[in-house]
């Protein structure tokens, strides 16, 4: 029976993936002298929001996710970051590997909301392990009690998002809302979605220019029709 231990030595962005990806540097140790031919490792990663403190601005931003701070003792539950599987090549004694973890910047995903709200600092992450160990002549399982902790800097999360979506974020909208925005964009002859949203914000008096849009009011398009 193998005697395994795991530890995370750091996290860095993967600059060449197809989507935002973090690389968790994982140290795998086998302490019984077993000759490991291969290890199919499954790793579940959970953010532990209750294990750090927050600035007043971060508390305000996290209100939509956890509610008011006086309720955080019950509402700050672990957030599922990802579940990934990685093949560890054969080794004896110990080895190190990179565990690629895909990330989402969708602000309707809990982890996306959480990291977007942070100004800085370290985010505690719990890594839970299971899997299959292949040795000479036998197969055994990684015990379910295997785990380790990692510190994910908020700056690293921001860095990986800026690599793929520089200075941007994502919002999910209903198809009907997208169709209405498309009509508004076409009617105003706007070239980008950024300009479309800014035009709507200007109309509401909340645009980047701070103007109330009271002068030349553009027509408002709703769904397939037109409202004046």
mmCIF file of the C-alpha atoms, coordinates in Angstrom:
data_MODEL
# 
_entry.id   MODEL 
# 
loop_
_atom_site.group_PDB 
_atom_site.id 
_atom_site.type_symbol 
_atom_site.label_atom_id 
_atom_site.label_alt_id 
_atom_site.label_comp_id 
_atom_site.label_asym_id 
_atom_site.label_entity_id 
_atom_site.label_seq_id 
_atom_site.pdbx_PDB_ins_code 
_atom_site.Cartn_x 
_atom_site.Cartn_y 
_atom_site.Cartn_z 
_atom_site.occupancy 
_atom_site.B_iso_or_equiv 
_atom_site.pdbx_formal_charge 
_atom_site.auth_seq_id 
_atom_site.auth_comp_id 
_atom_site.auth_asym_id 
_atom_site.auth_atom_id 
_atom_site.pdbx_PDB_model_num 
ATOM 1   C CA . UNK A 1 1   ? 0.000   0.000  0.000   1.00 0.00 ? 1   UNK A CA 1 
ATOM 2   C CA . UNK A 1 2   ? 1.441   3.349  -1.056  1.00 0.00 ? 2   UNK A CA 1 
ATOM 3   C CA . UNK A 1 3   ? 2.009   6.161  1.433   1.00 0.00 ? 3   UNK A CA 1 
ATOM 4   C CA . UNK A 1 4   ? 1.362   9.431  -0.416  1.00 0.00 ? 4   UNK A CA 1 
ATOM 5   C CA . UNK A 1 5   ? 1.672   13.067 0.592   1.00 0.00 ? 5   UNK A CA 1 
ATOM 6   C CA . UNK A 1 6   ? 0.880   16.166 -1.476  1.00 0.00 ? 6   UNK A CA 1 
ATOM 7   C CA . UNK A 1 7   ? 1.940   19.810 -1.236  1.00 0.00 ? 7   UNK A CA 1 
ATOM 8   C CA . UNK A 1 8   ? 1.443   22.863 -3.460  1.00 0.00 ? 8   UNK A CA 1 
ATOM 9   C CA . UNK A 1 9   ? 4.519   25.060 -3.852  1.00 0.00 ? 9   UNK A CA 1 
ATOM 10  C CA . UNK A 1 10  ? 3.002   27.872 -5.934  1.00 0.00 ? 10  UNK A CA 1 
ATOM 11  C CA . UNK A 1 11  ? 0.537   29.059 -8.575  1.00 0.00 ? 11  UNK A CA 1 
ATOM 12  C CA . UNK A 1 12  ? 1.245   30.858 -11.843 1.00 0.00 ? 12  UNK A CA 1 
ATOM 13  C CA . UNK A 1 13  ? -0.666  31.767 -15.034 1.00 0.00 ? 13  UNK A CA 1 
ATOM 14  C CA . UNK A 1 14  ? -0.505  29.572 -18.146 1.00 0.00 ? 14  UNK A CA 1 
ATOM 15  C CA . UNK A 1 15  ? 0.050   32.096 -20.950 1.00 0.00 ? 15  UNK A CA 1 
ATOM 16  C CA . UNK A 1 16  ? -0.496  29.748 -23.906 1.00 0.00 ? 16  UNK A CA 1 
ATOM 17  C CA . UNK A 1 17  ? -3.729  27.879 -23.139 1.00 0.00 ? 17  UNK A CA 1 
ATOM 18  C CA . UNK A 1 18  ? -6.922  28.202 -25.191 1.00 0.00 ? 18  UNK A CA 1 
ATOM 19  C CA . UNK A 1 19  ? -8.769  29.649 -22.176 1.00 0.00 ? 19  UNK A CA 1 
ATOM 20  C CA . UNK A 1 20  ? -7.719  31.225 -18.859 1.00 0.00 ? 20  UNK A CA 1 
ATOM 21  C CA . UNK A 1 21  ? -5.743  28.596 -16.962 1.00 0.00 ? 21  UNK A CA 1 
ATOM 22  C CA . UNK A 1 22  ? -3.787  28.536 -13.700 1.00 0.00 ? 22  UNK A CA 1 
ATOM 23  C CA . UNK A 1 23  ? -0.902  26.134 -13.084 1.00 0.00 ? 23  UNK A CA 1 
ATOM 24  C CA . UNK A 1 24  ? -0.721  24.761 -9.548  1.00 0.00 ? 24  UNK A CA 1 
ATOM 25  C CA . UNK A 1 25  ? 2.768   23.381 -8.883  1.00 0.00 ? 25  UNK A CA 1 
ATOM 26  C CA . UNK A 1 26  ? 2.165   20.111 -7.046  1.00 0.00 ? 26  UNK A CA 1 
ATOM 27  C CA . UNK A 1 27  ? 4.757   18.075 -5.149  1.00 0.00 ? 27  UNK A CA 1 
ATOM 28  C CA . UNK A 1 28  ? 3.852   14.370 -4.948  1.00 0.00 ? 28  UNK A CA 1 
ATOM 29  C CA . UNK A 1 29  ? 5.716   12.218 -2.429  1.00 0.00 ? 29  UNK A CA 1 
ATOM 30  C CA . UNK A 1 30  ? 5.533   8.436  -1.983  1.00 0.00 ? 30  UNK A CA 1 
ATOM 31  C CA . UNK A 1 31  ? 7.171   7.478  1.331   1.00 0.00 ? 31  UNK A CA 1 
ATOM 32  C CA . UNK A 1 32  ? 7.042   3.664  1.328   1.00 0.00 ? 32  UNK A CA 1 
ATOM 33  C CA . UNK A 1 33  ? 9.502   3.122  -1.538  1.00 0.00 ? 33  UNK A CA 1 
ATOM 34  C CA . UNK A 1 34  ? 6.804   2.009  -3.986  1.00 0.00 ? 34  UNK A CA 1 
ATOM 35  C CA . UNK A 1 35  ? 7.778   2.014  -7.666  1.00 0.00 ? 35  UNK A CA 1 
ATOM 36  C CA . UNK A 1 36  ? 4.981   4.081  -9.185  1.00 0.00 ? 36  UNK A CA 1 
ATOM 37  C CA . UNK A 1 37  ? 4.608   3.399  -12.907 1.00 0.00 ? 37  UNK A CA 1 
ATOM 38  C CA . UNK A 1 38  ? 1.835   6.006  -13.367 1.00 0.00 ? 38  UNK A CA 1 
ATOM 39  C CA . UNK A 1 39  ? -0.685  7.913  -11.293 1.00 0.00 ? 39  UNK A CA 1 
ATOM 40  C CA . UNK A 1 40  ? -4.087  9.018  -12.583 1.00 0.00 ? 40  UNK A CA 1 
ATOM 41  C CA . UNK A 1 41  ? -4.754  11.831 -10.142 1.00 0.00 ? 41  UNK A CA 1 
ATOM 42  C CA . UNK A 1 42  ? -8.099  13.552 -9.634  1.00 0.00 ? 42  UNK A CA 1 
ATOM 43  C CA . UNK A 1 43  ? -8.032  16.883 -7.838  1.00 0.00 ? 43  UNK A CA 1 
ATOM 44  C CA . UNK A 1 44  ? -10.946 18.931 -6.547  1.00 0.00 ? 44  UNK A CA 1 
ATOM 45  C CA . UNK A 1 45  ? -10.155 22.572 -5.685  1.00 0.00 ? 45  UNK A CA 1 
ATOM 46  C CA . UNK A 1 46  ? -12.270 24.603 -3.280  1.00 0.00 ? 46  UNK A CA 1 
ATOM 47  C CA . UNK A 1 47  ? -11.844 28.267 -2.358  1.00 0.00 ? 47  UNK A CA 1 
ATOM 48  C CA . UNK A 1 48  ? -12.031 28.806 1.424   1.00 0.00 ? 48  UNK A CA 1 
ATOM 49  C CA . UNK A 1 49  ? -13.374 32.389 1.722   1.00 0.00 ? 49  UNK A CA 1 
ATOM 50  C CA . UNK A 1 50  ? -13.836 32.247 5.507   1.00 0.00 ? 50  UNK A CA 1 
ATOM 51  C CA . UNK A 1 51  ? -10.085 31.812 6.060   1.00 0.00 ? 51  UNK A CA 1 
ATOM 52  C CA . UNK A 1 52  ? -9.064  35.382 5.167   1.00 0.00 ? 52  UNK A CA 1 
ATOM 53  C CA . UNK A 1 53  ? -10.023 38.956 6.060   1.00 0.00 ? 53  UNK A CA 1 
ATOM 54  C CA . UNK A 1 54  ? -11.538 41.603 3.783   1.00 0.00 ? 54  UNK A CA 1 
ATOM 55  C CA . UNK A 1 55  ? -11.266 45.365 3.406   1.00 0.00 ? 55  UNK A CA 1 
ATOM 56  C CA . UNK A 1 56  ? -14.413 47.542 3.636   1.00 0.00 ? 56  UNK A CA 1 
ATOM 57  C CA . UNK A 1 57  ? -14.474 47.853 -0.172  1.00 0.00 ? 57  UNK A CA 1 
ATOM 58  C CA . UNK A 1 58  ? -14.182 44.075 -0.596  1.00 0.00 ? 58  UNK A CA 1 
ATOM 59  C CA . UNK A 1 59  ? -16.961 43.552 1.943   1.00 0.00 ? 59  UNK A CA 1 
ATOM 60  C CA . UNK A 1 60  ? -19.228 45.880 -0.034  1.00 0.00 ? 60  UNK A CA 1 
ATOM 61  C CA . UNK A 1 61  ? -18.436 44.110 -3.310  1.00 0.00 ? 61  UNK A CA 1 
ATOM 62  C CA . UNK A 1 62  ? -19.048 40.678 -1.788  1.00 0.00 ? 62  UNK A CA 1 
ATOM 63  C CA . UNK A 1 63  ? -22.472 41.627 -0.437  1.00 0.00 ? 63  UNK A CA 1 
ATOM 64  C CA . UNK A 1 64  ? -24.246 40.147 -3.458  1.00 0.00 ? 64  UNK A CA 1 
ATOM 65  C CA . UNK A 1 65  ? -22.452 36.837 -2.928  1.00 0.00 ? 65  UNK A CA 1 
ATOM 66  C CA . UNK A 1 66  ? -22.452 36.420 0.862   1.00 0.00 ? 66  UNK A CA 1 
ATOM 67  C CA . UNK A 1 67  ? -24.911 39.024 2.143   1.00 0.00 ? 67  UNK A CA 1 
ATOM 68  C CA . UNK A 1 68  ? -24.055 41.506 4.931   1.00 0.00 ? 68  UNK A CA 1 
ATOM 69  C CA . UNK A 1 69  ? -20.835 40.812 6.881   1.00 0.00 ? 69  UNK A CA 1 
ATOM 70  C CA . UNK A 1 70  ? -22.717 40.031 10.105  1.00 0.00 ? 70  UNK A CA 1 
ATOM 71  C CA . UNK A 1 71  ? -24.064 36.884 8.389   1.00 0.00 ? 71  UNK A CA 1 
ATOM 72  C CA . UNK A 1 72  ? -20.760 35.720 6.910   1.00 0.00 ? 72  UNK A CA 1 
ATOM 73  C CA . UNK A 1 73  ? -20.182 33.155 9.651   1.00 0.00 ? 73  UNK A CA 1 
ATOM 74  C CA . UNK A 1 74  ? -22.987 31.110 8.065   1.00 0.00 ? 74  UNK A CA 1 
ATOM 75  C CA . UNK A 1 75  ? -22.990 32.283 4.429   1.00 0.00 ? 75  UNK A CA 1 
ATOM 76  C CA . UNK A 1 76  ? -19.258 32.035 3.655   1.00 0.00 ? 76  UNK A CA 1 
ATOM 77  C CA . UNK A 1 77  ? -19.243 28.444 2.479   1.00 0.00 ? 77  UNK A CA 1 
ATOM 78  C CA . UNK A 1 78  ? -16.458 26.918 0.313   1.00 0.00 ? 78  UNK A CA 1 
ATOM 79  C CA . UNK A 1 79  ? -16.675 27.776 -3.401  1.00 0.00 ? 79  UNK A CA 1 
ATOM 80  C CA . UNK A 1 80  ? -16.008 25.129 -6.027  1.00 0.00 ? 80  UNK A CA 1 
ATOM 81  C CA . UNK A 1 81  ? -13.143 26.326 -8.234  1.00 0.00 ? 81  UNK A CA 1 
ATOM 82  C CA . UNK A 1 82  ? -12.632 23.260 -10.442 1.00 0.00 ? 82  UNK A CA 1 
ATOM 83  C CA . UNK A 1 83  ? -12.264 19.480 -10.601 1.00 0.00 ? 83  UNK A CA 1 
ATOM 84  C CA . UNK A 1 84  ? -9.435  18.289 -12.847 1.00 0.00 ? 84  UNK A CA 1 
ATOM 85  C CA . UNK A 1 85  ? -7.648  15.068 -13.718 1.00 0.00 ? 85  UNK A CA 1 
ATOM 86  C CA . UNK A 1 86  ? -3.949  14.866 -14.503 1.00 0.00 ? 86  UNK A CA 1 
ATOM 87  C CA . UNK A 1 87  ? -1.633  11.951 -15.380 1.00 0.00 ? 87  UNK A CA 1 
ATOM 88  C CA . UNK A 1 88  ? 1.527   11.828 -13.280 1.00 0.00 ? 88  UNK A CA 1 
ATOM 89  C CA . UNK A 1 89  ? 4.444   9.999  -14.984 1.00 0.00 ? 89  UNK A CA 1 
ATOM 90  C CA . UNK A 1 90  ? 6.196   7.163  -13.180 1.00 0.00 ? 90  UNK A CA 1 
ATOM 91  C CA . UNK A 1 91  ? 8.468   8.010  -10.247 1.00 0.00 ? 91  UNK A CA 1 
ATOM 92  C CA . UNK A 1 92  ? 10.035  6.630  -7.106  1.00 0.00 ? 92  UNK A CA 1 
ATOM 93  C CA . UNK A 1 93  ? 10.206  8.710  -3.944  1.00 0.00 ? 93  UNK A CA 1 
ATOM 94  C CA . UNK A 1 94  ? 8.758   11.944 -5.257  1.00 0.00 ? 94  UNK A CA 1 
ATOM 95  C CA . UNK A 1 95  ? 8.078   14.173 -8.241  1.00 0.00 ? 95  UNK A CA 1 
ATOM 96  C CA . UNK A 1 96  ? 6.659   17.573 -9.185  1.00 0.00 ? 96  UNK A CA 1 
ATOM 97  C CA . UNK A 1 97  ? 4.024   18.351 -11.793 1.00 0.00 ? 97  UNK A CA 1 
ATOM 98  C CA . UNK A 1 98  ? 1.902   21.257 -12.999 1.00 0.00 ? 98  UNK A CA 1 
ATOM 99  C CA . UNK A 1 99  ? -1.831  20.852 -12.478 1.00 0.00 ? 99  UNK A CA 1 
ATOM 100 C CA . UNK A 1 100 ? -3.689  22.954 -15.109 1.00 0.00 ? 100 UNK A CA 1 
ATOM 101 C CA . UNK A 1 101 ? -6.856  24.484 -13.659 1.00 0.00 ? 101 UNK A CA 1 
ATOM 102 C CA . UNK A 1 102 ? -9.243  26.258 -16.095 1.00 0.00 ? 102 UNK A CA 1 
ATOM 103 C CA . UNK A 1 103 ? -10.874 29.431 -14.780 1.00 0.00 ? 103 UNK A CA 1 
ATOM 104 C CA . UNK A 1 104 ? -13.996 31.382 -15.687 1.00 0.00 ? 104 UNK A CA 1 
ATOM 105 C CA . UNK A 1 105 ? -14.438 35.158 -15.600 1.00 0.00 ? 105 UNK A CA 1 
ATOM 106 C CA . UNK A 1 106 ? -18.209 34.811 -15.881 1.00 0.00 ? 106 UNK A CA 1 
ATOM 107 C CA . UNK A 1 107 ? -19.531 37.152 -13.177 1.00 0.00 ? 107 UNK A CA 1 
ATOM 108 C CA . UNK A 1 108 ? -22.525 34.881 -12.607 1.00 0.00 ? 108 UNK A CA 1 
ATOM 109 C CA . UNK A 1 109 ? -20.203 32.080 -11.519 1.00 0.00 ? 109 UNK A CA 1 
ATOM 110 C CA . UNK A 1 110 ? -19.533 32.306 -7.783  1.00 0.00 ? 110 UNK A CA 1 
ATOM 111 C CA . UNK A 1 111 ? -15.729 32.113 -8.081  1.00 0.00 ? 111 UNK A CA 1 
ATOM 112 C CA . UNK A 1 112 ? -15.743 34.749 -10.815 1.00 0.00 ? 112 UNK A CA 1 
ATOM 113 C CA . UNK A 1 113 ? -17.737 37.122 -8.600  1.00 0.00 ? 113 UNK A CA 1 
ATOM 114 C CA . UNK A 1 114 ? -15.501 36.379 -5.646  1.00 0.00 ? 114 UNK A CA 1 
ATOM 115 C CA . UNK A 1 115 ? -12.137 37.022 -7.312  1.00 0.00 ? 115 UNK A CA 1 
ATOM 116 C CA . UNK A 1 116 ? -13.471 40.077 -9.165  1.00 0.00 ? 116 UNK A CA 1 
ATOM 117 C CA . UNK A 1 117 ? -14.321 41.630 -5.779  1.00 0.00 ? 117 UNK A CA 1 
ATOM 118 C CA . UNK A 1 118 ? -10.838 41.246 -4.285  1.00 0.00 ? 118 UNK A CA 1 
ATOM 119 C CA . UNK A 1 119 ? -8.274  44.055 -4.137  1.00 0.00 ? 119 UNK A CA 1 
ATOM 120 C CA . UNK A 1 120 ? -5.340  41.789 -3.268  1.00 0.00 ? 120 UNK A CA 1 
ATOM 121 C CA . UNK A 1 121 ? -4.005  39.349 -0.736  1.00 0.00 ? 121 UNK A CA 1 
ATOM 122 C CA . UNK A 1 122 ? -3.923  35.565 -0.669  1.00 0.00 ? 122 UNK A CA 1 
ATOM 123 C CA . UNK A 1 123 ? -6.891  33.267 -1.242  1.00 0.00 ? 123 UNK A CA 1 
ATOM 124 C CA . UNK A 1 124 ? -6.799  29.933 0.634   1.00 0.00 ? 124 UNK A CA 1 
ATOM 125 C CA . UNK A 1 125 ? -7.571  26.956 -1.613  1.00 0.00 ? 125 UNK A CA 1 
ATOM 126 C CA . UNK A 1 126 ? -8.157  23.396 -0.422  1.00 0.00 ? 126 UNK A CA 1 
ATOM 127 C CA . UNK A 1 127 ? -7.014  20.652 -2.809  1.00 0.00 ? 127 UNK A CA 1 
ATOM 128 C CA . UNK A 1 128 ? -8.700  17.255 -2.340  1.00 0.00 ? 128 UNK A CA 1 
ATOM 129 C CA . UNK A 1 129 ? -7.183  14.202 -4.029  1.00 0.00 ? 129 UNK A CA 1 
ATOM 130 C CA . UNK A 1 130 ? -8.278  10.791 -5.253  1.00 0.00 ? 130 UNK A CA 1 
ATOM 131 C CA . UNK A 1 131 ? -7.206  8.586  -8.142  1.00 0.00 ? 131 UNK A CA 1 
ATOM 132 C CA . UNK A 1 132 ? -5.575  5.370  -9.282  1.00 0.00 ? 132 UNK A CA 1 
ATOM 133 C CA . UNK A 1 133 ? -1.981  4.240  -8.713  1.00 0.00 ? 133 UNK A CA 1 
ATOM 134 C CA . UNK A 1 134 ? -0.400  1.839  -11.209 1.00 0.00 ? 134 UNK A CA 1 
ATOM 135 C CA . UNK A 1 135 ? 2.590   -0.173 -9.961  1.00 0.00 ? 135 UNK A CA 1 
ATOM 136 C CA . UNK A 1 136 ? 4.374   -3.316 -11.133 1.00 0.00 ? 136 UNK A CA 1 
ATOM 137 C CA . UNK A 1 137 ? 1.690   -5.990 -11.140 1.00 0.00 ? 137 UNK A CA 1 
ATOM 138 C CA . UNK A 1 138 ? -1.040  -4.203 -9.199  1.00 0.00 ? 138 UNK A CA 1 
ATOM 139 C CA . UNK A 1 139 ? -3.422  -1.265 -9.103  1.00 0.00 ? 139 UNK A CA 1 
ATOM 140 C CA . UNK A 1 140 ? -4.479  0.621  -5.974  1.00 0.00 ? 140 UNK A CA 1 
ATOM 141 C CA . UNK A 1 141 ? -6.417  3.750  -5.097  1.00 0.00 ? 141 UNK A CA 1 
ATOM 142 C CA . UNK A 1 142 ? -5.235  7.054  -3.687  1.00 0.00 ? 142 UNK A CA 1 
ATOM 143 C CA . UNK A 1 143 ? -6.844  7.314  -0.218  1.00 0.00 ? 143 UNK A CA 1 
ATOM 144 C CA . UNK A 1 144 ? -9.782  9.743  -0.085  1.00 0.00 ? 144 UNK A CA 1 
ATOM 145 C CA . UNK A 1 145 ? -8.338  11.551 2.937   1.00 0.00 ? 145 UNK A CA 1 
ATOM 146 C CA . UNK A 1 146 ? -5.437  12.978 0.932   1.00 0.00 ? 146 UNK A CA 1 
ATOM 147 C CA . UNK A 1 147 ? -5.481  16.791 0.712   1.00 0.00 ? 147 UNK A CA 1 
ATOM 148 C CA . UNK A 1 148 ? -3.298  19.878 0.911   1.00 0.00 ? 148 UNK A CA 1 
ATOM 149 C CA . UNK A 1 149 ? -3.735  23.642 1.000   1.00 0.00 ? 149 UNK A CA 1 
ATOM 150 C CA . UNK A 1 150 ? -2.563  26.273 -1.473  1.00 0.00 ? 150 UNK A CA 1 
ATOM 151 C CA . UNK A 1 151 ? -2.306  30.054 -1.435  1.00 0.00 ? 151 UNK A CA 1 
ATOM 152 C CA . UNK A 1 152 ? -3.646  31.643 -4.626  1.00 0.00 ? 152 UNK A CA 1 
ATOM 153 C CA . UNK A 1 153 ? -2.695  35.344 -4.824  1.00 0.00 ? 153 UNK A CA 1 
ATOM 154 C CA . UNK A 1 154 ? -5.560  37.526 -6.039  1.00 0.00 ? 154 UNK A CA 1 
ATOM 155 C CA . UNK A 1 155 ? -2.969  39.295 -8.229  1.00 0.00 ? 155 UNK A CA 1 
ATOM 156 C CA . UNK A 1 156 ? -2.253  36.014 -10.055 1.00 0.00 ? 156 UNK A CA 1 
ATOM 157 C CA . UNK A 1 157 ? -5.960  35.571 -10.799 1.00 0.00 ? 157 UNK A CA 1 
ATOM 158 C CA . UNK A 1 158 ? -6.079  39.111 -12.167 1.00 0.00 ? 158 UNK A CA 1 
ATOM 159 C CA . UNK A 1 159 ? -2.923  38.471 -14.180 1.00 0.00 ? 159 UNK A CA 1 
ATOM 160 C CA . UNK A 1 160 ? -4.303  35.370 -15.896 1.00 0.00 ? 160 UNK A CA 1 
ATOM 161 C CA . UNK A 1 161 ? -7.565  37.152 -16.734 1.00 0.00 ? 161 UNK A CA 1 
ATOM 162 C CA . UNK A 1 162 ? -5.685  40.148 -18.140 1.00 0.00 ? 162 UNK A CA 1 
ATOM 163 C CA . UNK A 1 163 ? -3.676  37.782 -20.341 1.00 0.00 ? 163 UNK A CA 1 
ATOM 164 C CA . UNK A 1 164 ? -6.849  36.530 -22.035 1.00 0.00 ? 164 UNK A CA 1 
ATOM 165 C CA . UNK A 1 165 ? -9.349  39.393 -21.487 1.00 0.00 ? 165 UNK A CA 1 
ATOM 166 C CA . UNK A 1 166 ? -7.280  42.573 -20.953 1.00 0.00 ? 166 UNK A CA 1 
ATOM 167 C CA . UNK A 1 167 ? -9.230  45.028 -18.811 1.00 0.00 ? 167 UNK A CA 1 
ATOM 168 C CA . UNK A 1 168 ? -12.504 43.199 -19.517 1.00 0.00 ? 168 UNK A CA 1 
ATOM 169 C CA . UNK A 1 169 ? -15.183 41.084 -17.855 1.00 0.00 ? 169 UNK A CA 1 
ATOM 170 C CA . UNK A 1 170 ? -18.084 38.902 -19.000 1.00 0.00 ? 170 UNK A CA 1 
ATOM 171 C CA . UNK A 1 171 ? -21.833 39.082 -18.447 1.00 0.00 ? 171 UNK A CA 1 
ATOM 172 C CA . UNK A 1 172 ? -24.428 36.464 -19.428 1.00 0.00 ? 172 UNK A CA 1 
ATOM 173 C CA . UNK A 1 173 ? -27.632 37.808 -21.023 1.00 0.00 ? 173 UNK A CA 1 
ATOM 174 C CA . UNK A 1 174 ? -30.841 36.207 -22.265 1.00 0.00 ? 174 UNK A CA 1 
ATOM 175 C CA . UNK A 1 175 ? -31.117 35.766 -26.033 1.00 0.00 ? 175 UNK A CA 1 
ATOM 176 C CA . UNK A 1 176 ? -34.042 38.215 -26.147 1.00 0.00 ? 176 UNK A CA 1 
ATOM 177 C CA . UNK A 1 177 ? -31.883 40.851 -24.418 1.00 0.00 ? 177 UNK A CA 1 
ATOM 178 C CA . UNK A 1 178 ? -29.022 40.218 -26.845 1.00 0.00 ? 178 UNK A CA 1 
ATOM 179 C CA . UNK A 1 179 ? -31.413 40.586 -29.794 1.00 0.00 ? 179 UNK A CA 1 
ATOM 180 C CA . UNK A 1 180 ? -32.661 43.914 -28.417 1.00 0.00 ? 180 UNK A CA 1 
ATOM 181 C CA . UNK A 1 181 ? -29.091 45.118 -27.899 1.00 0.00 ? 181 UNK A CA 1 
ATOM 182 C CA . UNK A 1 182 ? -28.231 44.066 -31.459 1.00 0.00 ? 182 UNK A CA 1 
ATOM 183 C CA . UNK A 1 183 ? -31.111 46.152 -32.840 1.00 0.00 ? 183 UNK A CA 1 
ATOM 184 C CA . UNK A 1 184 ? -30.112 49.133 -30.708 1.00 0.00 ? 184 UNK A CA 1 
ATOM 185 C CA . UNK A 1 185 ? -26.484 48.764 -31.843 1.00 0.00 ? 185 UNK A CA 1 
ATOM 186 C CA . UNK A 1 186 ? -27.478 48.587 -35.518 1.00 0.00 ? 186 UNK A CA 1 
ATOM 187 C CA . UNK A 1 187 ? -29.893 51.534 -35.271 1.00 0.00 ? 187 UNK A CA 1 
ATOM 188 C CA . UNK A 1 188 ? -27.233 53.736 -33.677 1.00 0.00 ? 188 UNK A CA 1 
ATOM 189 C CA . UNK A 1 189 ? -24.543 52.506 -36.108 1.00 0.00 ? 189 UNK A CA 1 
ATOM 190 C CA . UNK A 1 190 ? -22.287 51.577 -33.206 1.00 0.00 ? 190 UNK A CA 1 
ATOM 191 C CA . UNK A 1 191 ? -19.252 49.430 -33.963 1.00 0.00 ? 191 UNK A CA 1 
ATOM 192 C CA . UNK A 1 192 ? -18.677 47.582 -30.670 1.00 0.00 ? 192 UNK A CA 1 
ATOM 193 C CA . UNK A 1 193 ? -20.689 46.170 -27.757 1.00 0.00 ? 193 UNK A CA 1 
ATOM 194 C CA . UNK A 1 194 ? -18.693 48.473 -25.473 1.00 0.00 ? 194 UNK A CA 1 
ATOM 195 C CA . UNK A 1 195 ? -20.054 51.510 -27.319 1.00 0.00 ? 195 UNK A CA 1 
ATOM 196 C CA . UNK A 1 196 ? -23.567 50.036 -27.162 1.00 0.00 ? 196 UNK A CA 1 
ATOM 197 C CA . UNK A 1 197 ? -23.531 49.647 -23.391 1.00 0.00 ? 197 UNK A CA 1 
ATOM 198 C CA . UNK A 1 198 ? -21.913 53.066 -22.928 1.00 0.00 ? 198 UNK A CA 1 
ATOM 199 C CA . UNK A 1 199 ? -24.699 54.641 -25.033 1.00 0.00 ? 199 UNK A CA 1 
ATOM 200 C CA . UNK A 1 200 ? -27.314 53.025 -22.785 1.00 0.00 ? 200 UNK A CA 1 
ATOM 201 C CA . UNK A 1 201 ? -25.469 54.185 -19.667 1.00 0.00 ? 201 UNK A CA 1 
ATOM 202 C CA . UNK A 1 202 ? -25.273 57.738 -21.052 1.00 0.00 ? 202 UNK A CA 1 
ATOM 203 C CA . UNK A 1 203 ? -29.019 57.621 -21.610 1.00 0.00 ? 203 UNK A CA 1 
ATOM 204 C CA . UNK A 1 204 ? -29.504 56.699 -17.964 1.00 0.00 ? 204 UNK A CA 1 
ATOM 205 C CA . UNK A 1 205 ? -27.139 59.445 -16.800 1.00 0.00 ? 205 UNK A CA 1 
ATOM 206 C CA . UNK A 1 206 ? -24.522 56.951 -15.656 1.00 0.00 ? 206 UNK A CA 1 
ATOM 207 C CA . UNK A 1 207 ? -22.135 56.925 -18.584 1.00 0.00 ? 207 UNK A CA 1 
ATOM 208 C CA . UNK A 1 208 ? -18.368 57.502 -18.449 1.00 0.00 ? 208 UNK A CA 1 
ATOM 209 C CA . UNK A 1 209 ? -18.848 61.187 -19.322 1.00 0.00 ? 209 UNK A CA 1 
ATOM 210 C CA . UNK A 1 210 ? -21.157 61.788 -16.352 1.00 0.00 ? 210 UNK A CA 1 
ATOM 211 C CA . UNK A 1 211 ? -23.723 63.527 -18.599 1.00 0.00 ? 211 UNK A CA 1 
ATOM 212 C CA . UNK A 1 212 ? -27.418 62.989 -18.064 1.00 0.00 ? 212 UNK A CA 1 
ATOM 213 C CA . UNK A 1 213 ? -28.188 62.667 -21.765 1.00 0.00 ? 213 UNK A CA 1 
ATOM 214 C CA . UNK A 1 214 ? -31.073 65.128 -21.488 1.00 0.00 ? 214 UNK A CA 1 
ATOM 215 C CA . UNK A 1 215 ? -30.361 66.906 -24.757 1.00 0.00 ? 215 UNK A CA 1 
ATOM 216 C CA . UNK A 1 216 ? -30.304 64.767 -27.854 1.00 0.00 ? 216 UNK A CA 1 
ATOM 217 C CA . UNK A 1 217 ? -32.034 61.625 -26.621 1.00 0.00 ? 217 UNK A CA 1 
ATOM 218 C CA . UNK A 1 218 ? -31.632 58.657 -28.975 1.00 0.00 ? 218 UNK A CA 1 
ATOM 219 C CA . UNK A 1 219 ? -34.537 56.327 -29.604 1.00 0.00 ? 219 UNK A CA 1 
ATOM 220 C CA . UNK A 1 220 ? -34.854 53.354 -27.272 1.00 0.00 ? 220 UNK A CA 1 
ATOM 221 C CA . UNK A 1 221 ? -35.265 49.945 -28.822 1.00 0.00 ? 221 UNK A CA 1 
ATOM 222 C CA . UNK A 1 222 ? -36.957 47.149 -26.869 1.00 0.00 ? 222 UNK A CA 1 
ATOM 223 C CA . UNK A 1 223 ? -37.044 43.661 -28.344 1.00 0.00 ? 223 UNK A CA 1 
ATOM 224 C CA . UNK A 1 224 ? -38.408 43.800 -31.849 1.00 0.00 ? 224 UNK A CA 1 
ATOM 225 C CA . UNK A 1 225 ? -40.162 47.161 -31.493 1.00 0.00 ? 225 UNK A CA 1 
ATOM 226 C CA . UNK A 1 226 ? -39.401 50.786 -30.837 1.00 0.00 ? 226 UNK A CA 1 
ATOM 227 C CA . UNK A 1 227 ? -40.267 52.887 -27.782 1.00 0.00 ? 227 UNK A CA 1 
ATOM 228 C CA . UNK A 1 228 ? -40.191 56.694 -27.710 1.00 0.00 ? 228 UNK A CA 1 
# 
